[in-house]
Amino acid sequence: MAHSAGTNKDYNMKLIDTLYSQVPAFTDVFDEETWYIFVVCFVAGTFVVAFILSRFITLKPVE
């Protein structure tokens, strides 16, 4: 029983290590300028989506 738990733990650590090595690091994806551009676009996109959805969704009080 203990051997099985140890093997499972080793497998989980190898799986996590494999997945971690496949995902690029934050600094590989963004530098300072591209990070600010992404944030501005994300915030602007959020406002646009919220504005469009506010035209179609109406909240009514419960009586």
mmCIF file as gemmi writes it, N, C-alpha and C atoms, coordinates in Angstrom:
data_model
loop_
_atom_site.group_PDB
_atom_site.id
_atom_site.type_symbol
_atom_site.label_atom_id
_atom_site.label_alt_id
_atom_site.label_comp_id
_atom_site.label_asym_id
_atom_site.label_entity_id
_atom_site.label_seq_id
_atom_site.pdbx_PDB_ins_code
_atom_site.Cartn_x
_atom_site.Cartn_y
_atom_site.Cartn_z
_atom_site.occupancy
_atom_site.B_iso_or_equiv
_atom_site.pdbx_formal_charge
_atom_site.auth_seq_id
_atom_site.auth_asym_id
_atom_site.pdbx_PDB_model_num
ATOM 1 N N . MET Axp A 1 ? 0.818 -1.189 0 1 0 ? 1 A 1
ATOM 2 C CA . MET Axp A 1 ? 0 0 0 1 0 ? 1 A 1
ATOM 3 C C . MET Axp A 1 ? 0.866 1.26 0 1 0 ? 1 A 1
ATOM 4 N N . ALA Axp A 2 ? 1.922 1.261 0.806 1 0 ? 2 A 1
ATOM 5 C CA . ALA Axp A 2 ? 2.786 2.431 0.89 1 0 ? 2 A 1
ATOM 6 C C . ALA Axp A 2 ? 3.559 2.629 -0.412 1 0 ? 2 A 1
ATOM 7 N N . HIS Axp A 3 ? 3.924 1.519 -1.051 1 0 ? 3 A 1
ATOM 8 C CA . HIS Axp A 3 ? 4.649 1.614 -2.314 1 0 ? 3 A 1
ATOM 9 C C . HIS Axp A 3 ? 3.787 2.255 -3.394 1 0 ? 3 A 1
ATOM 10 N N . SER Axp A 4 ? 2.524 1.931 -3.406 1 0 ? 4 A 1
ATOM 11 C CA . SER Axp A 4 ? 1.6 2.5 -4.387 1 0 ? 4 A 1
ATOM 12 C C . SER Axp A 4 ? 1.446 4.003 -4.191 1 0 ? 4 A 1
ATOM 13 N N . ALA Axp A 5 ? 1.373 4.453 -2.939 1 0 ? 5 A 1
ATOM 14 C CA . ALA Axp A 5 ? 1.226 5.886 -2.657 1 0 ? 5 A 1
ATOM 15 C C . ALA Axp A 5 ? 2.488 6.634 -3.082 1 0 ? 5 A 1
ATOM 16 N N . GLY Axp A 6 ? 3.652 6.033 -2.864 1 0 ? 6 A 1
ATOM 17 C CA . GLY Axp A 6 ? 4.894 6.675 -3.269 1 0 ? 6 A 1
ATOM 18 C C . GLY Axp A 6 ? 5.01 6.782 -4.775 1 0 ? 6 A 1
ATOM 19 N N . THR Axp A 7 ? 4.598 5.749 -5.496 1 0 ? 7 A 1
ATOM 20 C CA . THR Axp A 7 ? 4.628 5.764 -6.953 1 0 ? 7 A 1
ATOM 21 C C . THR Axp A 7 ? 3.663 6.809 -7.497 1 0 ? 7 A 1
ATOM 22 N N . ASN Axp A 8 ? 2.497 6.902 -6.892 1 0 ? 8 A 1
ATOM 23 C CA . ASN Axp A 8 ? 1.496 7.878 -7.31 1 0 ? 8 A 1
ATOM 24 C C . ASN Axp A 8 ? 2.016 9.293 -7.083 1 0 ? 8 A 1
ATOM 25 N N . LYS Axp A 9 ? 2.693 9.515 -5.967 1 0 ? 9 A 1
ATOM 26 C CA . LYS Axp A 9 ? 3.246 10.838 -5.67 1 0 ? 9 A 1
ATOM 27 C C . LYS Axp A 9 ? 4.335 11.194 -6.682 1 0 ? 9 A 1
ATOM 28 N N . ASP Axp A 10 ? 5.196 10.221 -7.004 1 0 ? 10 A 1
ATOM 29 C CA . ASP Axp A 10 ? 6.248 10.462 -7.995 1 0 ? 10 A 1
ATOM 30 C C . ASP Axp A 10 ? 5.646 10.787 -9.363 1 0 ? 10 A 1
ATOM 31 N N . TYR Axp A 11 ? 4.585 10.039 -9.732 1 0 ? 11 A 1
ATOM 32 C CA . TYR Axp A 11 ? 3.918 10.297 -11.008 1 0 ? 11 A 1
ATOM 33 C C . TYR Axp A 11 ? 3.314 11.696 -11.031 1 0 ? 11 A 1
ATOM 34 N N . ASN Axp A 12 ? 2.679 12.091 -9.928 1 0 ? 12 A 1
ATOM 35 C CA . ASN Axp A 12 ? 2.074 13.423 -9.863 1 0 ? 12 A 1
ATOM 36 C C . ASN Axp A 12 ? 3.132 14.514 -9.996 1 0 ? 12 A 1
ATOM 37 N N . MET Axp A 13 ? 4.267 14.335 -9.34 1 0 ? 13 A 1
ATOM 38 C CA . MET Axp A 13 ? 5.339 15.326 -9.431 1 0 ? 13 A 1
ATOM 39 C C . MET Axp A 13 ? 5.908 15.397 -10.853 1 0 ? 13 A 1
ATOM 40 N N . LYS Axp A 14 ? 6.04 14.261 -11.513 1 0 ? 14 A 1
ATOM 41 C CA . LYS Axp A 14 ? 6.527 14.258 -12.893 1 0 ? 14 A 1
ATOM 42 C C . LYS Axp A 14 ? 5.524 14.931 -13.822 1 0 ? 14 A 1
ATOM 43 N N . LEU Axp A 15 ? 4.233 14.69 -13.582 1 0 ? 15 A 1
ATOM 44 C CA . LEU Axp A 15 ? 3.191 15.321 -14.394 1 0 ? 15 A 1
ATOM 45 C C . LEU Axp A 15 ? 3.209 16.833 -14.208 1 0 ? 15 A 1
ATOM 46 N N . ILE Axp A 16 ? 3.293 17.282 -12.976 1 0 ? 16 A 1
ATOM 47 C CA . ILE Axp A 16 ? 3.342 18.726 -12.698 1 0 ? 16 A 1
ATOM 48 C C . ILE Axp A 16 ? 4.587 19.339 -13.318 1 0 ? 16 A 1
ATOM 49 N N . ASP Axp A 17 ? 5.726 18.668 -13.205 1 0 ? 17 A 1
ATOM 50 C CA . ASP Axp A 17 ? 6.968 19.17 -13.788 1 0 ? 17 A 1
ATOM 51 C C . ASP Axp A 17 ? 6.866 19.267 -15.31 1 0 ? 17 A 1
ATOM 52 N N . THR Axp A 18 ? 6.246 18.272 -15.937 1 0 ? 18 A 1
ATOM 53 C CA . THR Axp A 18 ? 6.072 18.283 -17.392 1 0 ? 18 A 1
ATOM 54 C C . THR Axp A 18 ? 5.165 19.426 -17.823 1 0 ? 18 A 1
ATOM 55 N N . LEU Axp A 19 ? 4.047 19.589 -17.133 1 0 ? 19 A 1
ATOM 56 C CA . LEU Axp A 19 ? 3.128 20.687 -17.471 1 0 ? 19 A 1
ATOM 57 C C . LEU Axp A 19 ? 3.783 22.041 -17.239 1 0 ? 19 A 1
ATOM 58 N N . TYR Axp A 20 ? 4.523 22.167 -16.135 1 0 ? 20 A 1
ATOM 59 C CA . TYR Axp A 20 ? 5.187 23.427 -15.809 1 0 ? 20 A 1
ATOM 60 C C . TYR Axp A 20 ? 6.223 23.797 -16.868 1 0 ? 20 A 1
ATOM 61 N N . SER Axp A 21 ? 6.91 22.795 -17.396 1 0 ? 21 A 1
ATOM 62 C CA . SER Axp A 21 ? 7.935 23.089 -18.402 1 0 ? 21 A 1
ATOM 63 C C . SER Axp A 21 ? 7.316 23.444 -19.756 1 0 ? 21 A 1
ATOM 64 N N . GLN Axp A 22 ? 6.05 23.067 -20 1 0 ? 22 A 1
ATOM 65 C CA . GLN Axp A 22 ? 5.386 23.364 -21.273 1 0 ? 22 A 1
ATOM 66 C C . GLN Axp A 22 ? 4.786 24.765 -21.298 1 0 ? 22 A 1
ATOM 67 N N . VAL Axp A 23 ? 4.459 25.311 -20.134 1 0 ? 23 A 1
ATOM 68 C CA . VAL Axp A 23 ? 3.831 26.632 -20.061 1 0 ? 23 A 1
ATOM 69 C C . VAL Axp A 23 ? 4.926 27.689 -20.037 1 0 ? 23 A 1
ATOM 70 N N . PRO Axp A 24 ? 4.853 28.682 -20.927 1 0 ? 24 A 1
ATOM 71 C CA . PRO Axp A 24 ? 5.896 29.707 -20.932 1 0 ? 24 A 1
ATOM 72 C C . PRO Axp A 24 ? 5.82 30.59 -19.686 1 0 ? 24 A 1
ATOM 73 N N . ALA Axp A 25 ? 6.941 31.1 -19.281 1 0 ? 25 A 1
ATOM 74 C CA . ALA Axp A 25 ? 6.999 31.985 -18.123 1 0 ? 25 A 1
ATOM 75 C C . ALA Axp A 25 ? 6.386 33.337 -18.483 1 0 ? 25 A 1
ATOM 76 N N . PHE Axp A 26 ? 5.977 34.06 -17.466 1 0 ? 26 A 1
ATOM 77 C CA . PHE Axp A 26 ? 5.375 35.379 -17.671 1 0 ? 26 A 1
ATOM 78 C C . PHE Axp A 26 ? 6.315 36.295 -18.45 1 0 ? 26 A 1
ATOM 79 N N . THR Axp A 27 ? 7.591 36.275 -18.095 1 0 ? 27 A 1
ATOM 80 C CA . THR Axp A 27 ? 8.558 37.153 -18.762 1 0 ? 27 A 1
ATOM 81 C C . THR Axp A 27 ? 8.848 36.719 -20.187 1 0 ? 27 A 1
ATOM 82 N N . ASP Axp A 28 ? 8.538 35.452 -20.531 1 0 ? 28 A 1
ATOM 83 C CA . ASP Axp A 28 ? 8.685 35.005 -21.915 1 0 ? 28 A 1
ATOM 84 C C . ASP Axp A 28 ? 7.562 35.549 -22.791 1 0 ? 28 A 1
ATOM 85 N N . VAL Axp A 29 ? 6.417 35.823 -22.195 1 0 ? 29 A 1
ATOM 86 C CA . VAL Axp A 29 ? 5.255 36.282 -22.945 1 0 ? 29 A 1
ATOM 87 C C . VAL Axp A 29 ? 5.2 37.807 -23.002 1 0 ? 29 A 1
ATOM 88 N N . PHE Axp A 30 ? 5.456 38.458 -21.877 1 0 ? 30 A 1
ATOM 89 C CA . PHE Axp A 30 ? 5.308 39.905 -21.782 1 0 ? 30 A 1
ATOM 90 C C . PHE Axp A 30 ? 6.62 40.572 -21.405 1 0 ? 30 A 1
ATOM 91 N N . ASP Axp A 31 ? 6.861 41.731 -21.999 1 0 ? 31 A 1
ATOM 92 C CA . ASP Axp A 31 ? 7.823 42.652 -21.426 1 0 ? 31 A 1
ATOM 93 C C . ASP Axp A 31 ? 6.992 43.806 -20.861 1 0 ? 31 A 1
ATOM 94 N N . GLU Axp A 32 ? 7.626 44.839 -20.377 1 0 ? 32 A 1
ATOM 95 C CA . GLU Axp A 32 ? 6.871 45.898 -19.694 1 0 ? 32 A 1
ATOM 96 C C . GLU Axp A 32 ? 5.884 46.593 -20.63 1 0 ? 32 A 1
ATOM 97 N N . GLU Axp A 33 ? 6.311 46.901 -21.829 1 0 ? 33 A 1
ATOM 98 C CA . GLU Axp A 33 ? 5.444 47.631 -22.765 1 0 ? 33 A 1
ATOM 99 C C . GLU Axp A 33 ? 4.253 46.787 -23.218 1 0 ? 33 A 1
ATOM 100 N N . THR Axp A 34 ? 4.489 45.525 -23.57 1 0 ? 34 A 1
ATOM 101 C CA . THR Axp A 34 ? 3.38 44.687 -24.026 1 0 ? 34 A 1
ATOM 102 C C . THR Axp A 34 ? 2.42 44.37 -22.885 1 0 ? 34 A 1
ATOM 103 N N . TRP Axp A 35 ? 2.904 44.305 -21.645 1 0 ? 35 A 1
ATOM 104 C CA . TRP Axp A 35 ? 2.021 44.091 -20.507 1 0 ? 35 A 1
ATOM 105 C C . TRP Axp A 35 ? 1.053 45.262 -20.36 1 0 ? 35 A 1
ATOM 106 N N . TYR Axp A 36 ? 1.557 46.492 -20.455 1 0 ? 36 A 1
ATOM 107 C CA . TYR Axp A 36 ? 0.679 47.662 -20.33 1 0 ? 36 A 1
ATOM 108 C C . TYR Axp A 36 ? -0.323 47.726 -21.485 1 0 ? 36 A 1
ATOM 109 N N . ILE Axp A 37 ? 0.109 47.375 -22.675 1 0 ? 37 A 1
ATOM 110 C CA . ILE Axp A 37 ? -0.811 47.355 -23.816 1 0 ? 37 A 1
ATOM 111 C C . ILE Axp A 37 ? -1.906 46.325 -23.581 1 0 ? 37 A 1
ATOM 112 N N . PHE Axp A 38 ? -1.538 45.134 -23.102 1 0 ? 38 A 1
ATOM 113 C CA . PHE Axp A 38 ? -2.519 44.097 -22.81 1 0 ? 38 A 1
ATOM 114 C C . PHE Axp A 38 ? -3.521 44.562 -21.758 1 0 ? 38 A 1
ATOM 115 N N . VAL Axp A 39 ? -3.044 45.172 -20.689 1 0 ? 39 A 1
ATOM 116 C CA . VAL Axp A 39 ? -3.938 45.623 -19.614 1 0 ? 39 A 1
ATOM 117 C C . VAL Axp A 39 ? -4.9 46.683 -20.126 1 0 ? 39 A 1
ATOM 118 N N . VAL Axp A 40 ? -4.428 47.641 -20.894 1 0 ? 40 A 1
ATOM 119 C CA . VAL Axp A 40 ? -5.295 48.682 -21.436 1 0 ? 40 A 1
ATOM 120 C C . VAL Axp A 40 ? -6.347 48.069 -22.355 1 0 ? 40 A 1
ATOM 121 N N . CYS Axp A 41 ? -5.95 47.162 -23.219 1 0 ? 41 A 1
ATOM 122 C CA . CYS Axp A 41 ? -6.913 46.509 -24.123 1 0 ? 41 A 1
ATOM 123 C C . CYS Axp A 41 ? -7.916 45.662 -23.342 1 0 ? 41 A 1
ATOM 124 N N . PHE Axp A 42 ? -7.463 44.957 -22.32 1 0 ? 42 A 1
ATOM 125 C CA . PHE Axp A 42 ? -8.356 44.134 -21.515 1 0 ? 42 A 1
ATOM 126 C C . PHE Axp A 42 ? -9.389 44.982 -20.784 1 0 ? 42 A 1
ATOM 127 N N . VAL Axp A 43 ? -8.948 46.082 -20.179 1 0 ? 43 A 1
ATOM 128 C CA . VAL Axp A 43 ? -9.869 46.968 -19.455 1 0 ? 43 A 1
ATOM 129 C C . VAL Axp A 43 ? -10.844 47.622 -20.425 1 0 ? 43 A 1
ATOM 130 N N . ALA Axp A 44 ? -10.357 48.098 -21.567 1 0 ? 44 A 1
ATOM 131 C CA . ALA Axp A 44 ? -11.242 48.713 -22.56 1 0 ? 44 A 1
ATOM 132 C C . ALA Axp A 44 ? -12.245 47.688 -23.083 1 0 ? 44 A 1
ATOM 133 N N . GLY Axp A 45 ? -11.796 46.475 -23.342 1 0 ? 45 A 1
ATOM 134 C CA . GLY Axp A 45 ? -12.698 45.42 -23.801 1 0 ? 45 A 1
ATOM 135 C C . GLY Axp A 45 ? -13.749 45.072 -22.762 1 0 ? 45 A 1
ATOM 136 N N . THR Axp A 46 ? -13.36 45.074 -21.494 1 0 ? 46 A 1
ATOM 137 C CA . THR Axp A 46 ? -14.307 44.804 -20.421 1 0 ? 46 A 1
ATOM 138 C C . THR Axp A 46 ? -15.387 45.87 -20.367 1 0 ? 46 A 1
ATOM 139 N N . PHE Axp A 47 ? -14.998 47.135 -20.504 1 0 ? 47 A 1
ATOM 140 C CA . PHE Axp A 47 ? -15.982 48.222 -20.517 1 0 ? 47 A 1
ATOM 141 C C . PHE Axp A 47 ? -16.922 48.107 -21.713 1 0 ? 47 A 1
ATOM 142 N N . VAL Axp A 48 ? -16.384 47.77 -22.876 1 0 ? 48 A 1
ATOM 143 C CA . VAL Axp A 48 ? -17.221 47.647 -24.078 1 0 ? 48 A 1
ATOM 144 C C . VAL Axp A 48 ? -18.223 46.5 -23.916 1 0 ? 48 A 1
ATOM 145 N N . VAL Axp A 49 ? -17.756 45.355 -23.415 1 0 ? 49 A 1
ATOM 146 C CA . VAL Axp A 49 ? -18.662 44.221 -23.218 1 0 ? 49 A 1
ATOM 147 C C . VAL Axp A 49 ? -19.725 44.556 -22.175 1 0 ? 49 A 1
ATOM 148 N N . ALA Axp A 50 ? -19.339 45.206 -21.088 1 0 ? 50 A 1
ATOM 149 C CA . ALA Axp A 50 ? -20.309 45.584 -20.059 1 0 ? 50 A 1
ATOM 150 C C . ALA Axp A 50 ? -21.327 46.574 -20.616 1 0 ? 50 A 1
ATOM 151 N N . PHE Axp A 51 ? -20.9 47.516 -21.443 1 0 ? 51 A 1
ATOM 152 C CA . PHE Axp A 51 ? -21.815 48.484 -22.032 1 0 ? 51 A 1
ATOM 153 C C . PHE Axp A 51 ? -22.804 47.8 -22.976 1 0 ? 51 A 1
ATOM 154 N N . ILE Axp A 52 ? -22.296 46.895 -23.814 1 0 ? 52 A 1
ATOM 155 C CA . ILE Axp A 52 ? -23.181 46.188 -24.752 1 0 ? 52 A 1
ATOM 156 C C . ILE Axp A 52 ? -24.174 45.31 -23.993 1 0 ? 52 A 1
ATOM 157 N N . LEU Axp A 53 ? -23.695 44.581 -22.994 1 0 ? 53 A 1
ATOM 158 C CA . LEU Axp A 53 ? -24.594 43.726 -22.22 1 0 ? 53 A 1
ATOM 159 C C . LEU Axp A 53 ? -25.623 44.541 -21.447 1 0 ? 53 A 1
ATOM 160 N N . SER Axp A 54 ? -25.275 45.747 -21.03 1 0 ? 54 A 1
ATOM 161 C CA . SER Axp A 54 ? -26.233 46.568 -20.284 1 0 ? 54 A 1
ATOM 162 C C . SER Axp A 54 ? -27.41 46.995 -21.153 1 0 ? 54 A 1
ATOM 163 N N . ARG Axp A 55 ? -27.244 46.957 -22.457 1 0 ? 55 A 1
ATOM 164 C CA . ARG Axp A 55 ? -28.346 47.307 -23.363 1 0 ? 55 A 1
ATOM 165 C C . ARG Axp A 55 ? -29.355 46.168 -23.486 1 0 ? 55 A 1
ATOM 166 N N . PHE Axp A 56 ? -28.914 44.942 -23.252 1 0 ? 56 A 1
ATOM 167 C CA . PHE Axp A 56 ? -29.777 43.783 -23.439 1 0 ? 56 A 1
ATOM 168 C C . PHE Axp A 56 ? -30.282 43.179 -22.135 1 0 ? 56 A 1
ATOM 169 N N . ILE Axp A 57 ? -29.639 43.467 -21.014 1 0 ? 57 A 1
ATOM 170 C CA . ILE Axp A 57 ? -30.02 42.895 -19.724 1 0 ? 57 A 1
ATOM 171 C C . ILE Axp A 57 ? -30.655 43.973 -18.874 1 0 ? 57 A 1
ATOM 172 N N . THR Axp A 58 ? -31.854 43.688 -18.377 1 0 ? 58 A 1
ATOM 173 C CA . THR Axp A 58 ? -32.561 44.628 -17.503 1 0 ? 58 A 1
ATOM 174 C C . THR Axp A 58 ? -32.857 43.925 -16.19 1 0 ? 58 A 1
ATOM 175 N N . LEU Axp A 59 ? -32.445 44.53 -15.091 1 0 ? 59 A 1
ATOM 176 C CA . LEU Axp A 59 ? -32.73 43.975 -13.785 1 0 ? 59 A 1
ATOM 177 C C . LEU Axp A 59 ? -34.018 44.597 -13.27 1 0 ? 59 A 1
ATOM 178 N N . LYS Axp A 60 ? -34.903 43.74 -12.813 1 0 ? 60 A 1
ATOM 179 C CA . LYS Axp A 60 ? -36.184 44.216 -12.288 1 0 ? 60 A 1
ATOM 180 C C . LYS Axp A 60 ? -36.257 43.863 -10.811 1 0 ? 60 A 1
ATOM 181 N N . PRO Axp A 61 ? -36.776 44.785 -10.008 1 0 ? 61 A 1
ATOM 182 C CA . PRO Axp A 61 ? -36.896 44.481 -8.563 1 0 ? 61 A 1
ATOM 183 C C . PRO Axp A 61 ? -37.961 43.411 -8.314 1 0 ? 61 A 1
ATOM 184 N N . VAL Axp A 62 ? -37.721 42.602 -7.306 1 0 ? 62 A 1
ATOM 185 C CA . VAL Axp A 62 ? -38.663 41.569 -6.932 1 0 ? 62 A 1
ATOM 186 C C . VAL Axp A 62 ? -39.735 42.202 -6.035 1 0 ? 62 A 1
ATOM 187 N N . GLU Axp A 63 ? -40.983 41.982 -6.383 1 0 ? 63 A 1
ATOM 188 C CA . GLU Axp A 63 ? -42.058 42.587 -5.598 1 0 ? 63 A 1
ATOM 189 C C . GLU Axp A 63 ? -42.768 41.568 -4.755 1 0 ? 63 A 1
